[in-house]
Structures are given as C-alpha cells and as structure tokens.
Amino acid sequence: MRISLQELLEQKHLLLADGATGTNFMEMDLEPGFPPDLWNLDQPHKPEALHQMFVDAGSDIILTNTFGANAPRLKLHDAQDQTHAINKAGAEIAGKVAAAADRPVVVAGSVGPTGELFEPMGMMTMDSARAEFVTQIQGLKDGGADVAWIETMSAPEEIQAACEAAEEVGLPYVFTASFDTAGKTMMGLAPGNMLSVVAMLPHPPLAYGANCGVGASDLTVSALAMTAENPDAVVVGKANCGIPVIKGKETVYTGTPELMADYVKVAGDAGVRIIGGCCGTAPKHIAAMRVAMDAYNAGPRPTQEEVVAKLGPLVAPGTSDAGKARQAERNKRRRR
C-alpha cells in the first residue's frame, strides 16, 4: 500500500525507516567496488528481495537502491548515460514491494553525494551539481518515488544543490548529513547549524537529520543538538549498527538487535521522529526496532551522559562535553 511521507507523518508520531543497503548486498555476493545501483537493471530481484525483507521486518519507509546513481559516480563505471534509467528502475522496484504491502509504506528515492568537491577546492559548481541531481531525481520521480531522500551529505552547498533539484523536479524531499568527523561533517557542518542550511532553501524539507556517521551514541547526540535548535522539526536519525570492526578481510558491525532496539527508545526521547538504521543494520535489527517502536512510551529528554550509558561510549570525542573539556585542557598545556 502506497502513501506519501506527509500523510504518514500525520498518522504516526514515530516512523521506522529501513536499514543498510551495501552491507546487506554483500550477503548477496556484491563484489567489492561494484556499484549495486547497476543491479536495478540487470539483477532487479536482489534489491527487490532486500526491500521485501525490510517491509516484512516492519519498515514504514524503504530507500531505493540508488544511493550512488548520479552521473559523476556512475561515470567511474562508464554508466553515466544510464543515470535516468537506473533511478527510474530503482524507484519502480521499491514501489512494487510497497504497493504489495498490507500497510502503508513510503518509497524514498535515495540520493547520495557526487563525490566531487566544489570550487575552489574542486570543479563542481552549484549549477553543475544541481543539473546532475535533477537528472537523478527526475528518474526517481518518473519511477514513482514518493519523496527524494538526500542522504549522507557533508557540504552545505551540495545539500542545497540537491534540495533545489528536488524542488525543480517537483518532488518533496528530506535531507540528512553524516556527522563523522569529531561531531561535524567532513566539510565542517555541525548538527546545531542544520537550521542555517534549511534557511538557504526556497521551501523547507519534510524532514532533516543525520545518518551513518560513527554509531548510535554519536548520532543521537547529534540529534539532540538538532532538536534543541528547532524543537518543532521532524528529525531523522538513521544510525549505523554499532561500530565497524575489521576482522580479517571483513568489516563487522558490533551492534546487536538489542542495541538498536534501545536506540529507538533513546532517539525517540531525544525528539527524533523518523528512526532507522544505516551501515550494518540487517532486517533482524529492523525487526527488533519495530517491536521497540510499537511498545514506545515517551520519556524525558536524555542527557548526553544518559545516551552514553544506554548506547555506549561516543566514538568522536569532539561531540561530547567531556571531549571538549579534554581538548580545552590540551590547549591550556600547549599555552604553558
């Protein structure tokens, strides 16, 4: 059953998004370095199967298999001319699963970063970035996506370009950034400054927030900053499933279903309304999160210390008061 994100937000206070794409595709024999977006055209049964697993586990929102399906990234695989077709197919595959569900499911068209740097550090301009995103988002809209889901962003300029492209195409949009560098994005955007990004846009997004990053604790602390800045915002929190650990040739995420279930409660109390998982989050984790969300009773807003106590230590010390204190002490010692 299909539904718009706007309608579902009006019906429910908390929504459950899906989990990881890439790390789950590795279980389907995705080769290292191969872009899974191409599966939309030549192996559509694989993204369809993953979407179905997440719907069966309880997701209200499923993201299309199009995270890297913009021309600059597809050009690395000589597939840039297929940008529209790949995105259209991705939306159609997810739409097929959503339409067959016995409850409302939103199809969110995943739009990831281009991997290019903006002038003067690189060659990308606002106009060129917007044009690349228009092609991608038009494909998602033509395939029937309900909303453009702009995710894992780092540069405010790229967020703005993607959001303006969604506006141009005529598709509602959500955006999230990845706060993975001492509590900020790689390009220096802090979660407490997200409202300044919203202010650059002609119309506000349906929701904004954080995804990926370095773990559930850090992401929740980022969400606390966003909900403190704007308590009325619909905030997204799509956290990695624990911390990645290298074991031989494999990257294993430490998060358990129990941890991700605890994350639902803590994130909800922090003011997050759309909760999901990112890297390492499998259908079994989403199933545990569904149970936790269905049993959710709102509690008091957690402190940073309570987040750490319930979800584990912060990985990026710059996000914490304790980390700031340690940095201040180091600065004092340098001045002596």
Helices and strands as residue ranges (DSSP letters): H 5-11, E 15-16, H 22-25, G 26-28, G 36-38, H 39-42, H 45-57, E 61-63, H 71-74, G 75-77, G 80-82, H 83-100, E 106-111, H 126-142, E 147-153, H 156-169, E 173-177, G 191-193, H 194-199, E 207-212, H 216-229, E 235-239, E 244-247, E 250-253, H 257-269, E 272-277, H 283-294, H 304-311, G 317-319, H 321-335
